[in-house]
Amino acid sequence: MQRETVLTIATLSWSGYEVAMAVSIDKRWCEPISPRYLVAQV
């Protein structure tokens, strides 16, 4: 849910790795999230 929004926020923050990890734990995403991954999605 709201995955694109999270990716956008994390990318805009440029330090969104920690944010993305926190959200991934909250949303129970079972996939690796990294700055490169976030940028690649954009």
Secondary structure, 3 states (H helix, E strand, C coil): CCHHHHHHHHHHHCCHHHHHHHHHHHHCCCCCCCHHHHHHHC
